[in-house]
Amino acid sequence: MNIYKLAFTAAAIATVAACSPTAEVTQCTSAPMSEWQDQAQFQQNLVSEGYQINEFKVTEGNCYEIYGTDADGNKVEIYFNPVNGEVVKRETH
């Protein structure tokens, strides 16, 4: 392969890699799941606090994540530490 083609190919690959979006994973805990709060009870507690949950999931970063509304009717996306229930990240939309 021509040295110029090789250099061009390497530069193109580096450019694409640099421009690729990297998703930042929010980490909530490294504790084993046996130490986590029960998912159903956790959700029920949030509902009793006035949250409306449209979606609930366990994330790659070991968080309980909800999409829904808070007690004031604001659309929210919240990441909770599943061990102690603390808010790790909150976004209002």
N, C-alpha and C positions, 0 to 999 in steps of 0.2 A: 504494500500500500504506500502510496506517495506520502511523504512526511507532512505536506501541507494538508492533505485530506485527513490524515490522522490527527493533526493539531486542530483542524476545524471541527472534526467529530467530537474530540475531547472537550473543546470549548462549548459546543452546542449542548452536550450532555450536562456540563457544569452549569450552564445558564438555565436549563430546564429544571435541574435539581434545586438551584437557588431560588427560582420563582415559584416552586411548588408550595402550596399552602401547607403548613404544618399545624395540625390541630393540637392545641395545648390541652392536656388532660388535667382536670381538677382532681387532686388527690384529697381524699377525706380521712382515710384511716388505713393502717396496715394490720389492724387487729383481725383475727380469724372470724369468720361469719358466726361461729358459735357464741361470740360475745356481742353480736349485733342485736338491736331491739327487733322484736317481731314486726314484720312489715305491715300486717293488717292492723295491729294495735297502734303502730306509729301513725299510719294514715288516719285512723279513727281519732287519735289525739289531735292531729292537725285540723280535721273537720270540726272537732269540738271547740277549737280555737278560732273558728270562723273561716278557714281556708276552704275553697272549693277546688278539688283536684280533678283536672281533666286527664292528666297522664302521670303515672308514677312508674319509675324504673330504677334499677340498680345500674350505676354507671361503671365504665371501665376503671375509673379511679376509686372504686369502692365507696360510692356515695349513694344515698337515697336522693333522687332528683324528682321534683314535681314541676309540672306546668299547670297553671290554674290561676286563681285569683285569691288575693288575701282578704282579710276581714273588711278592708276599706274598698274592695272592688277593683283594686289594681291588678292588672295582669302581671304574673310573676313566673320566674324560673328560679328555683331555689335548690341548692345542693346542701344536703345535711350530712353531718357525721352520723352514721348509723349506730354508733356505739353510745354516744351521749346526747344525740339530737341537736347539737349545736349547728348553727348556720355557718357554712364554710364559704359560700358564695351566693349572692342574691342579685338578680337582675330584674328590674321592673320595665315592662314594655308598654 
